[in-house]
Amino acid sequence: MGPIDALKMALAKEEESIKLYQEFAAEPTAAQDIFEFLIAEEEKHRIFIQKKIAEFTRY
């Protein structure tokens, strides 16, 4: 497995986490704020990984 494959795997995991946290955040609970925070963090990770994939595939 090369670095691009590893990044694509990481990207898929980030996207899975975002979907899971969105499901949890959709339910009104005391932890809703936490899930919204986690969604924002995972989005940052997703964007970072996408940029790295773009950098590796540019060459």
MODELLER restraints for C-alpha pairs under 7 A, 6 or more apart:
rsr = mdl.restraints
at = mdl.atoms
rsr.add(forms.Gaussian(group=physical.xy_distance, feature=features.Distance(at['CA:4:A'], at['CA:53:A']), mean=6.11, stdev=0.5))
rsr.add(forms.Gaussian(group=physical.xy_distance, feature=features.Distance(at['CA:4:A'], at['CA:56:A']), mean=6.89, stdev=0.5))
rsr.add(forms.Gaussian(group=physical.xy_distance, feature=features.Distance(at['CA:7:A'], at['CA:49:A']), mean=6.39, stdev=0.5))
rsr.add(forms.Gaussian(group=physical.xy_distance, feature=features.Distance(at['CA:7:A'], at['CA:53:A']), mean=6.59, stdev=0.5))
rsr.add(forms.Gaussian(group=physical.xy_distance, feature=features.Distance(at['CA:11:A'], at['CA:46:A']), mean=5.96, stdev=0.5))
rsr.add(forms.Gaussian(group=physical.xy_distance, feature=features.Distance(at['CA:11:A'], at['CA:49:A']), mean=6.30, stdev=0.5))
rsr.add(forms.Gaussian(group=physical.xy_distance, feature=features.Distance(at['CA:14:A'], at['CA:42:A']), mean=5.95, stdev=0.5))
rsr.add(forms.Gaussian(group=physical.xy_distance, feature=features.Distance(at['CA:14:A'], at['CA:46:A']), mean=6.02, stdev=0.5))
rsr.add(forms.Gaussian(group=physical.xy_distance, feature=features.Distance(at['CA:18:A'], at['CA:39:A']), mean=5.41, stdev=0.5))
rsr.add(forms.Gaussian(group=physical.xy_distance, feature=features.Distance(at['CA:18:A'], at['CA:42:A']), mean=6.21, stdev=0.5))
rsr.add(forms.Gaussian(group=physical.xy_distance, feature=features.Distance(at['CA:21:A'], at['CA:35:A']), mean=5.48, stdev=0.5))
rsr.add(forms.Gaussian(group=physical.xy_distance, feature=features.Distance(at['CA:21:A'], at['CA:39:A']), mean=6.11, stdev=0.5))
rsr.add(forms.Gaussian(group=physical.xy_distance, feature=features.Distance(at['CA:22:A'], at['CA:39:A']), mean=6.94, stdev=0.5))
rsr.add(forms.Gaussian(group=physical.xy_distance, feature=features.Distance(at['CA:24:A'], at['CA:35:A']), mean=6.68, stdev=0.5))
rsr.add(forms.Gaussian(group=physical.xy_distance, feature=features.Distance(at['CA:25:A'], at['CA:32:A']), mean=4.88, stdev=0.5))
rsr.add(forms.Gaussian(group=physical.xy_distance, feature=features.Distance(at['CA:25:A'], at['CA:35:A']), mean=5.38, stdev=0.5))
rsr.add(forms.Gaussian(group=physical.xy_distance, feature=features.Distance(at['CA:25:A'], at['CA:36:A']), mean=6.19, stdev=0.5))
